[in-house]
Amino acid sequence: MLIELAIGDAYGAGFEYADEMSVYNDLSRYVTHPRHRLIPGNYTDDTQMSIAIAEVIVSQTPWTPQVLADSFVTCFKRDRREGYAGGFYDFLVNIQDGKEFLAKIRPDSDKSGAAMRAGPIGIYSTPEKVIEAATIQAAITHNTPDGIHAAIAAALMSHYFIYRLGPKHNLGQFLESYVSGEWSKAWEGKVKSKGWMSVRAAITALIRNDSISELLQDCIAFTGDVDTVATIALAAGSCSEEIRQDIPIHLVTGLENGAYGKDYLIKLDKQLMSLIGNKIN
């Protein structure tokens, strides 16, 4: 899951809100964004915050706002990177720990930050536990109905496929049985910044594609906040028996491989997936 979502994030980062780059969406390489200072093949905040979530799950420490906020700060401080929204980047630079994070954050966003990092939460063994965990982590930064609902839906997407709860064409209906939203309604057009938009687009792409390479291209073709769409979709799609796992090898080898790059993601992925079915707290 983690390696796939990181590839989706890194590939999508070159196309985010850069509609003119769409002609290069052929999976042949990681592309350079025309306005951002991102190194092609490097992932962004979507992946770094997913790592923070996964590390808490794997450590099996108490799932509390304090523990999660500490993990967000720790992951950023040890590996500062581009890709965060400017204001949130500065916020992370200027705080020291999770306690200060919680004291100073304004948790009123309805954008995609809580949803983009929610994929690993699908590892929990029941939908009810997934909903509880996704809600707690979302409320730290996105304590709004839309922010929380988008995070729950994103987490339940990976849960649905991990635990083989039904065919992918029923994904939207499954989500609607647990969380408010028009999740079975196909998304059309550009994806803007609201979290539910990225989730809806990811669901649409998952349902209509049968390989992960086609899924990645389709996510990018929406235009707009496509790195988030790809992160959410590939986190879930990597766990589906109905989706052929055919990411081009050059996108795997071209993914960054520093201290928290490809090899670290593969190791953390194995630790995360070893928990499938466990009654983790």
Rosetta blueprint (number, residue, H / E / L):
1 M L
2 L H
3 I H
4 E H
5 L H
6 A H
7 I H
8 G H
9 D H
10 A H
11 Y H
12 G H
13 A H
14 G L
15 F L
16 E L
17 Y L
18 A L
19 D H
20 E H
21 M H
22 S H
23 V H
24 Y H
25 N L
26 D L
27 L L
28 S L
29 R L
30 Y L
31 V L
32 T L
33 H L
34 P L
35 R L
36 H L
37 R L
38 L L
39 I L
40 P L
41 G L
42 N L
43 Y L
44 T L
45 D H
46 D H
47 T H
48 Q H
49 M H
50 S H
51 I H
52 A H
53 I H
54 A H
55 E H
56 V H
57 I H
58 V H
59 S H
60 Q L
61 T L
62 P L
63 W L
64 T L
65 P H
66 Q H
67 V H
68 L H
69 A H
70 D H
71 S H
72 F H
73 V H
74 T H
75 C H
76 F H
77 K H
78 R H
79 D L
80 R L
81 R L
82 E L
83 G L
84 Y L
85 A L
86 G H
87 G H
88 F H
89 Y H
90 D H
91 F H
92 L H
93 V H
94 N H
95 I L
96 Q L
97 D L
98 G H
99 K H
100 E H
101 F H
102 L H
103 A H
104 K H
105 I L
106 R L
107 P L
108 D E
109 S L
110 D L
111 K E
112 S L
113 G H
114 A H
115 A H
116 M H
117 R L
118 A L
119 G H
120 P H
121 I H
122 G H
123 I H
124 Y L
125 S L
126 T L
127 P H
128 E H
129 K H
130 V H
131 I H
132 E H
133 A H
134 A H
135 T H
136 I H
137 Q H
138 A H
139 A H
140 I H
141 T H
142 H E
143 N L
144 T L
145 P H
146 D H
147 G H
148 I H
149 H H
150 A H
151 A H
152 I H
153 A H
154 A H
155 A H
156 L H
157 M H
158 S H
159 H H
160 Y H
161 F H
162 I H
163 Y L
164 R L
165 L L
166 G L
167 P L
168 K H
169 H H
170 N H
171 L H
172 G H
173 Q H
174 F H
175 L H
176 E H
177 S L
178 Y L
179 V L
180 S L
181 G L
182 E L
183 W L
184 S L
185 K L
186 A L
187 W L
188 E L
189 G L
190 K L
191 V E
192 K L
193 S L
194 K E
195 G H
196 W H
197 M H
198 S H
199 V H
200 R H
201 A H
202 A H
203 I H
204 T H
205 A H
206 L H
207 I H
208 R H
209 N L
210 D L
211 S E
212 I H
213 S H
214 E H
215 L H
216 L H
217 Q H
218 D H
219 C H
220 I H
221 A H
222 F L
223 T L
224 G E
225 D L
226 V H
227 D H
228 T H
229 V H
230 A H
231 T H
232 I H
233 A H
234 L H
235 A H
236 A H
237 G H
238 S L
239 C L
240 S L
241 E L
242 E L
243 I L
244 R E
245 Q L
246 D L
247 I L
248 P L
249 I H
250 H H
251 L H
252 V H
253 T H
254 G L
255 L L
256 E L
257 N L
258 G L
259 A L
260 Y L
261 G L
262 K H
263 D H
264 Y H
265 L H
266 I H
267 K H
268 L H
269 D H
270 K H
271 Q H
272 L H
273 M H
274 S L
275 L L
276 I L
277 G L
278 N L
279 K L
280 I L
281 N L
